[in-house]
Amino acid sequence: MKKIKIGIPRAFLYYRYGVLWKSFFEKLGLNVVLSPETNREILNLGINNTIDECCLSYKIYIGHAIYLSEKCDYILVSRVCDYGKKDKVCTRLNGTYDNLKYIIPKEMIIDFNIDHTNHKYQIFEFFKIGLKFSKNPIKIIYSYFYANKKQKNYDINKHKEENNKLLKKNKKILILSHFYNIKDKFISNYIIDYLEKNNVTPILSNNLNKKLAAEFSEYFSNTLYWKYSKEMIGSLYYYKHQIDGIIFISTYPCGIDSLVNNLAILKNSEIPILTLVIDENITDLSLETKLESFIDIINGGQNE
């Protein structure tokens, strides 16, 4: 019997829930198809099917979903509205399903909704999705808890891995960005690789324990509205006294980052900070020039 193919776009919330989703569907007996790492072909698909005002991260997500639409029976489309009254997310993440249903066949879409304000919670969403592929509720529940444990173990290991980097003797620069930017190689890989090649250790903000990051965000503001920005800025205050500099990575034109990042820079002016805004026209050469100068500043004006 041919296995059902369910596609998962390798973008946006995949980088937060990817292990969970993949493990869940595989445990149910489905064939999971991941889109490839972001490349120019996928980006162009996104650019051609979105308006100019969309951020690069969103264009990339749309491109991944369209890429999968001819290779799978279904596509998992993740939508998050909020994790509670004071934990909102960007409207782009809120509207992915509503936009995609006009681009790819609506019947292909398996929607995954987190909207705590309207009582849509993760476990119930998995159960709802599971019923589409299995009539055995025990199997669905077991698959969810199995996958959830794998995701938690993955997150714990990543947190330990990042903290171990602090033991290194060389200079350390904190990479501050949303998880879906840091983990997308098209956006951040050149930056991370360049630092490592120049004997600088990049500390990735997205690998900090999420609860811990949210707690440390209180040093920045107790009214910060966006959950993912809380976690990102919380990592700044967690690592603040263990690093030599900070690089903010933002995708053009992210409105949330333009507000939160600039305020964070003003509040932490004692630390060397570089802001990199990535769009579809960015080149490695332009990044190299900025990174080279920043490393020179970190090293006190002496290239090592």
Secondary structure as UniProt FT lines:
FT   STRAND          5..8
FT   TURN            12..13
FT   HELIX           14..28
FT   STRAND          31..34
FT   HELIX           40..47
FT   TURN            48..49
FT   TURN            52..53
FT   HELIX           56..68
FT   TURN            69..71
FT   STRAND          74..82
FT   TURN            85..86
FT   HELIX           91..94
FT   HELIX           96..100
FT   TURN            101..103
FT   HELIX           106..108
FT   STRAND          109..115
FT   HELIX           116..118
FT   HELIX           122..133
FT   HELIX           137..165
FT   TURN            166..167
FT   STRAND          171..176
FT   HELIX           179..182
FT   HELIX           185..197
FT   TURN            198..199
FT   STRAND          200..204
FT   HELIX           205..207
FT   HELIX           210..216
FT   HELIX           217..219
FT   HELIX           227..239
FT   HELIX           240..242
FT   STRAND          245..251
FT   TURN            252..253
FT   HELIX           255..267
FT   TURN            268..270
FT   STRAND          273..278
FT   TURN            280..281
FT   HELIX           284..298
FT   TURN            299..301
//
